[in-house]
Structures are given as C-alpha cells and as structure tokens.
Amino acid sequence: MKLVEKYIFKQLFLNSFLILLLIISVFSLSKSVQLIELIINKGLPTIFFIKLIALSLPQIVPILFPIIICLSICFVFSRMQTDKELIVFQSSGLSSFDLIKPVIIYSLFLSSISVFFTISVAPKSNENFKILLYTIKNDYSSTLLQEGVFNTIGKDFTVFIKERNSKGELSNIFIHDSRELESPSTLIARKGRLINDTSSTKILLEDGSQQFQSKEKKLSVLYFDKYLLDINKNETFSFMDRWKSPSERTWYELHNPNYNSGDDLNNLQAFKAEATQRLALPLNIIGFSLVILSYMLSAKFYRTENYYHTVKIFVLIILLEILAITASNLSIKYSNMELVNFSPFFLSIILSIYFLRKQQKLNHG
C-alpha cells in the first residue's frame, strides 16, 4: 500500500472510530434515561443496565456501518479538498483509482466485520437480550412494582399497590390472580410485604379478602388475617422453548425452518428476508462508500467550502438509507421479494460508474 493510500486509510479509520463512539454514546445515554429510575429507585442491579446496553449494540452496529463509512468519507475528502490535498495528489500523478483503492480496502475491512456481526454475533445477542428482558420482567418483577399503576407479573398476576417503601412494605393492595382460568380470583388487602428468596417471590398479605367465583358461578368472599401468595412465574413454561423470531435465529435455523410448526410456516418469507438482509448489509458498506466517494470526486473544485455540495452529499446518504429500509420492509411483506434487499447495493454501483464517467468527461473537457 502506497504512503498516500495508508494516509487515507488511517484518516478513514480514525473518523469512523470517533463517529461510532459518538453514536454508541448517544445510544447508551438514551437507554440509560429509561433504566436509571429502575436502578436508583427500584433497586434493579446495575449489571442489568450494562448487559442490556452490551446486548443491544451488536444489533445496531451492522446497520450503522454504512452510515459511518459514508460520513467518514465525506469528512475526510471534504477536508482534503478544502486543504488542497486532493489537488496535490492529483497533480503528482495519482489517478481516481489510486484515491478509491484505500476506500475499497477499508470498506472491505468493515464489511468483513459486519458479516461476522450479522451471521454470528447479532442473532445470539438478540436471543440473550430477550432472555434478559424476560428475566427482569419475571425474576425481578416484584422489585419493579410501581405505585399507583397496574403491574403485570408474568402471565397470571396483575398487581396494584397504592404505596410501598424501601423495606418492601406495601399498603392498599389489589391482586388479580388468573392462574385458574375457570375461576380467577381477586385479593384485596390493607397492607402486606414482599418476601424474596432464591427460589421464589412471595407477598404476605394482611387484613384482607379473597373474592372468587365458584363452579356454580356464585361469588364467594373469603376473609383472612394473613395470606401468603407465591407470585413466582409458571414453572411449566420454559422461555427457551418459545418460538424464536427471525432476528434471533442462526444462519442454519433460517435455512432449515421447522415445517411442522405453524409459526415457522407463516414466517417463511421473513426467514428468507432476514437471511438476505444479513448479506445485504455488508454489501451496502461497499456500495454506499463507492457512490459517495465517486460523487465527491466528480464534483467541480471550489476554492472555498461549498455548503450546498455538502448538503447534497448528506441528502444522498439519507436517500440510500431510506432505500435500504424500504427494501428491507418490502422483502418481508411480499413473497419472493427477498432479493430486493440487494437493490441498494446494485443501484450504488450503477451510480458510482455514472459519477466516475462524469468525472472522466470533466477531466478530458
């Protein structure tokens, strides 16, 4: 690799790293706003916040890479053009290919990382993310009980409490228990407290009543001084046995659905779309980078920074992303449309060739 190529590659890498770091920081900050109350006021362990952020990142990194490389190219080559570096390079005999070559190498580098994320890391992180959310919702559901609202715990309990304190003491409690579908019951208690152990979560209710319907559909009321209610999740249900969404599935699972499963049969197109999307995202890195660079090289030289030209580059980036999102949605919605995920890449190649030919005409003119 020539010295100039190494210089451009280094600039692209540094700018991409800074942009990625900035986006991840903003993303983490937005997530923290949602979770900070649960950590400070509700006692949710901080480790869950870190895990949620870490498991969310592999899902967005492949989506961010095409945007990041486009912005990096825009910043690097705009600065080089403003500082007259491009004129020096071209005057020294460097061709357009010599300037494009380090961008291609860098885009291939990012594409290889993106393939690793889309094929291996992201599906596993999506699955672990949902498992962690399920754990928080069920194993820590009593910790997350909020005052003055109806809290859903698992599939069977709806809990309303007027007040609670840091010691786990509750007042004015309403609980709807739907474990028995034919005869659900409602418990009302003046006070109570949470009891947590390693195996389950219980609520000790005091001075209350239980209302339920008998088999004869008659309303019965049972008064009690103390009542211990186990609100642990239903042990007969295993979250790991649930139906997995396309984004959670491995490459093998996407191409080998269970034809005995009705859910799998109803989502065959979604599986195809997900598989092609995992290949299209890395290709978009290459295509988008080429079209942005070729457009910048085909533009006329301006002695001062042309803000209108910069705006057009940003509009082009946005349009490419909109096209990629639209293609993804169409590939899921319509049968045998999964290959439309590759349309942004092929359109980018066509536009790149057009802009490069335009540049050649300008040079010969």
C-alpha positions in Angstrom: 0.0 0.0 0.0 1.4 3.4 -1.0 2.0 6.1 1.5 -1.0 8.2 0.3 -3.2 5.1 0.5 -2.1 4.5 4.0 -2.7 8.1 4.9 -6.3 8.0 3.5 -6.9 4.6 5.2 -5.7 5.9 8.6 -7.9 9.0 8.3 -11.0 6.9 7.5 -10.3 4.6 10.4 -9.9 7.4 12.9 -13.0 9.3 11.7 -15.1 6.1 11.7 -14.0 5.2 15.2 -14.9 8.6 16.5 -18.3 8.6 14.8 -19.1 5.1 16.0 -18.0 6.1 19.6 -20.3 9.2 19.4 -23.3 7.2 18.2 -22.8 4.5 20.8 -22.6 7.1 23.5 -25.8 8.8 22.4 -27.5 5.3 22.1 -26.3 4.4 25.6 -27.4 7.7 27.0 -30.9 7.2 25.6 -31.1 3.7 27.1 -29.9 4.9 30.4 -32.6 7.5 30.7 -35.2 4.7 30.5 -33.4 2.5 33.1 -31.9 5.0 35.6 -35.1 5.2 37.6 -35.3 1.4 37.9 -31.7 1.3 39.1 -31.9 4.1 41.6 -35.4 4.0 42.9 -36.4 0.4 42.3 -33.2 -1.4 43.2 -32.6 -3.1 39.9 -28.9 -4.3 39.8 -26.6 -2.1 37.8 -25.2 -5.1 36.0 -28.5 -5.4 34.1 -28.1 -2.0 32.7 -24.6 -2.8 31.4 -25.8 -6.1 30.0 -28.8 -4.5 28.2 -26.5 -1.9 26.5 -23.9 -4.5 25.6 -26.5 -6.9 24.1 -28.2 -4.0 22.1 -25.0 -2.9 20.4 -24.4 -5.9 18.1 -27.9 -5.4 16.7 -27.2 -1.8 15.5 -23.6 -2.0 14.5 -24.2 -3.6 11.1 -26.9 -1.0 10.4 -24.6 1.8 11.4 -21.5 0.8 9.4 -22.9 2.0 6.0 -23.8 5.4 7.5 -20.5 5.6 9.4 -18.3 5.0 6.4 -20.3 7.5 4.3 -19.8 10.2 6.9 -16.1 9.3 7.3 -15.6 9.6 3.5 -17.5 12.9 3.5 -15.4 14.4 6.3 -12.0 13.1 5.2 -12.3 14.0 1.5 -14.0 17.4 2.2 -11.1 18.3 4.5 -8.6 17.1 1.9 -10.4 19.1 -0.8 -10.5 22.3 1.4 -6.8 21.9 2.4 -5.9 21.4 -1.4 -4.5 18.0 -0.6 -6.6 16.4 -3.4 -5.1 18.8 -5.9 -1.6 18.0 -4.8 -2.3 14.2 -5.0 -3.9 14.5 -8.5 -1.1 16.8 -9.7 1.5 14.3 -8.6 0.1 11.7 -11.0 -2.4 9.9 -8.8 -5.4 8.6 -10.6 -9.0 8.3 -9.4 -8.5 4.6 -8.8 -5.5 5.4 -6.5 -7.8 7.5 -4.4 -10.6 5.0 -4.5 -8.4 2.0 -3.7 -7.9 2.7 0.1 -11.7 3.3 0.4 -12.4 0.0 -1.2 -9.9 -1.7 1.1 -11.4 0.0 4.2 -15.0 -0.8 3.1 -14.0 -4.5 2.7 -12.5 -4.4 6.2 -15.7 -3.1 7.6 -17.8 -5.5 5.5 -15.9 -8.4 7.0 -16.6 -7.2 10.5 -20.3 -6.6 9.5 -20.6 -10.2 8.2 -19.2 -11.5 11.5 -21.8 -9.5 13.4 -24.8 -10.3 11.1 -24.1 -14.0 10.8 -22.8 -14.8 14.3 -22.9 -12.1 17.0 -26.2 -10.3 16.4 -28.5 -13.3 16.4 -27.1 -14.6 19.6 -27.2 -11.2 21.2 -30.8 -10.7 20.1 -31.7 -14.0 21.8 -29.8 -13.2 25.0 -31.4 -9.7 25.0 -34.9 -11.2 25.1 -33.9 -13.7 27.7 -32.6 -10.9 29.9 -35.8 -8.9 29.5 -37.8 -11.9 30.4 -35.6 -12.4 33.5 -36.1 -8.8 34.6 -39.8 -9.0 34.0 -40.3 -12.2 36.0 -37.5 -12.8 38.4 -37.3 -9.1 39.3 -40.9 -8.2 38.8 -41.6 -7.7 42.5 -38.6 -5.3 42.6 -40.1 -3.3 39.8 -43.6 -2.9 41.2 -44.7 0.7 40.8 -47.2 2.6 42.9 -50.4 3.8 41.5 -50.4 1.7 38.4 -51.4 -1.8 37.4 -48.3 -4.0 37.2 -48.3 -7.2 35.1 -46.2 -10.0 36.6 -45.7 -13.0 34.4 -48.8 -14.2 32.6 -51.0 -14.8 35.7 -50.9 -11.7 38.0 -52.0 -8.1 37.8 -50.9 -6.1 40.9 -51.9 -2.7 42.0 -50.4 -1.1 45.1 -51.1 2.4 46.4 -47.8 2.8 48.3 -44.6 0.9 49.0 -41.4 1.7 50.9 -37.8 0.7 50.6 -38.3 -2.1 53.1 -40.8 -3.8 50.8 -43.8 -2.9 52.9 -47.0 -2.3 50.9 -50.3 -0.7 51.6 -53.7 -0.9 49.9 -53.1 -3.9 47.6 -55.1 -5.3 44.8 -54.1 -8.5 43.0 -55.9 -10.3 40.2 -54.9 -14.0 40.0 -55.7 -15.7 36.7 -53.8 -19.0 37.2 -57.1 -20.8 37.3 -58.8 -19.8 34.0 -62.2 -21.1 35.0 -62.2 -19.4 38.4 -59.9 -16.4 38.6 -59.7 -14.7 42.0 -59.2 -11.2 43.3 -57.3 -10.4 46.5 -57.6 -7.1 48.4 -55.5 -6.4 51.4 -55.0 -3.4 53.6 -51.2 -4.0 53.9 -48.5 -6.5 53.1 -44.8 -7.0 52.4 -42.6 -8.6 49.9 -40.6 -11.8 50.7 -37.8 -12.7 48.4 -35.7 -15.8 48.5 -33.6 -17.8 46.0 -36.4 -19.9 44.7 -39.5 -17.6 44.5 -41.0 -14.3 45.3 -44.0 -14.1 47.7 -46.3 -11.4 49.0 -47.5 -11.7 52.6 -51.0 -10.1 52.6 -52.6 -8.9 55.9 -56.1 -7.9 56.8 -57.8 -8.6 53.5 -60.2 -10.7 51.5 -60.2 -13.1 48.5 -63.1 -12.9 46.0 -63.7 -15.7 43.5 -66.4 -17.4 41.6 -67.4 -21.0 42.4 -68.2 -23.6 39.8 -71.8 -22.6 40.1 -70.8 -19.0 39.1 -71.6 -17.7 42.6 -69.4 -15.0 44.1 -67.7 -16.1 47.3 -65.7 -14.0 49.6 -63.0 -15.3 52.0 -61.7 -13.0 54.7 -58.2 -13.6 56.1 -55.8 -12.1 58.6 -52.7 -13.3 56.7 -52.3 -14.8 53.3 -49.1 -15.9 51.7 -49.2 -15.6 47.9 -46.5 -17.0 45.7 -46.2 -14.9 42.5 -43.3 -16.9 41.1 -43.5 -17.5 37.3 -45.2 -20.5 36.0 -42.6 -23.3 36.1 -44.4 -25.3 33.4 -43.4 -22.7 30.8 -39.9 -22.6 29.6 -38.9 -19.3 27.9 -36.2 -21.2 26.0 -38.9 -23.3 24.3 -40.7 -20.3 22.9 -40.9 -19.5 19.1 -37.7 -17.6 18.1 -38.1 -14.6 15.8 -36.0 -14.4 12.6 -33.5 -11.9 14.1 -32.7 -14.5 16.9 -32.1 -17.4 14.6 -28.8 -18.7 13.4 -27.9 -19.0 9.7 -28.7 -22.7 9.8 -32.1 -22.2 11.5 -33.1 -19.6 8.9 -32.4 -22.0 6.1 -33.9 -25.0 7.9 -37.2 -24.0 9.5 -39.5 -26.5 11.2 -42.2 -27.3 8.7 -44.2 -28.9 11.5 -44.5 -25.6 13.2 -47.4 -23.3 12.2 -45.4 -20.2 13.2 -42.5 -21.2 11.1 -44.7 -21.8 8.1 -46.3 -18.4 8.5 -42.9 -16.7 8.6 -41.0 -18.4 5.7 -40.8 -15.2 3.8 -39.5 -13.4 6.9 -36.7 -16.0 7.2 -35.7 -15.5 3.6 -35.7 -11.7 4.1 -33.6 -12.0 7.2 -31.1 -14.2 5.5 -30.7 -11.9 2.5 -30.6 -8.8 4.8 -27.6 -10.3 6.7 -25.7 -10.4 3.4 -27.0 -7.1 2.0 -25.9 -5.0 5.0 -22.2 -5.8 4.5 -22.5 -5.2 0.7 -24.2 -1.8 1.4 -21.0 -0.7 3.1 -19.1 -1.2 -0.1 -21.7 0.2 -2.4 -22.6 3.3 -0.3 -18.9 4.2 0.2 -18.2 4.0 -3.6 -21.2 6.1 -4.6 -20.4 8.8 -2.0 -16.7 9.0 -3.0 -17.3 8.9 -6.7 -19.9 11.7 -6.3 -17.4 13.8 -4.4 -14.6 13.2 -6.9 -16.9 14.1 -9.8 -17.9 17.4 -8.4 -16.3 20.6 -9.6 -13.5 22.1 -7.5 -14.4 25.1 -5.3 -11.8 27.4 -3.8 -14.0 27.8 -0.7 -16.1 25.2 1.0 -19.4 24.7 -0.8 -22.1 24.1 1.8 -24.7 23.3 -0.9 -22.5 20.5 -2.2 -22.1 19.1 1.4 -25.9 19.2 1.8 -26.4 17.2 -1.4 -24.0 14.6 0.0 -25.9 14.3 3.2 -29.2 14.1 1.2 -27.7 11.3 -0.9 -26.7 9.4 2.3 -30.2 9.7 3.7 -31.8 8.6 0.4 -29.6 5.5 0.3 -30.6 4.6 3.9 -34.2 5.1 3.1 -33.9 2.8 0.1 -32.2 0.2 2.2 -35.0 0.4 4.9 -37.7 0.3 2.2 -36.2 -2.7 0.6 -36.0 -4.5 3.9 -39.7 -3.9 4.6 -40.7 -5.0 1.1 -38.7 -8.2 1.3 -40.6 -9.2 4.5 -44.1 -8.1 3.3 -44.2 -9.6 -0.2 -43.5 -13.2 -1.2 -40.3 -14.0 -3.2 -39.1 -10.4 -2.8 -36.2 -11.1 -0.5 -33.6 -10.3 -3.3 -34.8 -6.7 -3.3 -32.5 -6.3 -0.2 -29.6 -6.2 -2.7 -31.1 -3.4 -4.8 -29.4 -0.6 -2.8 -26.0 -2.2 -3.5 -26.5 -2.6 -7.2 -28.0 0.9 -7.5 -25.0 2.3 -5.7 -22.6 0.5 -8.1 -24.6 1.9 -11.1 -24.5 5.4 -9.6 -20.7 5.1 -8.9 -20.0 4.2 -12.5 -22.1 7.1 -13.7 -20.3 9.6 -11.4 -16.9 8.3 -12.4 -17.6 8.6 -16.1 -18.9 12.1 -15.4 -15.5 12.9 -13.8 -13.6 11.5 -16.7 -15.6 13.7 -19.1 -14.8 16.7 -16.9 -11.1 15.9 -16.9 -11.0 15.5 -20.6 -13.0 18.6 -21.1 
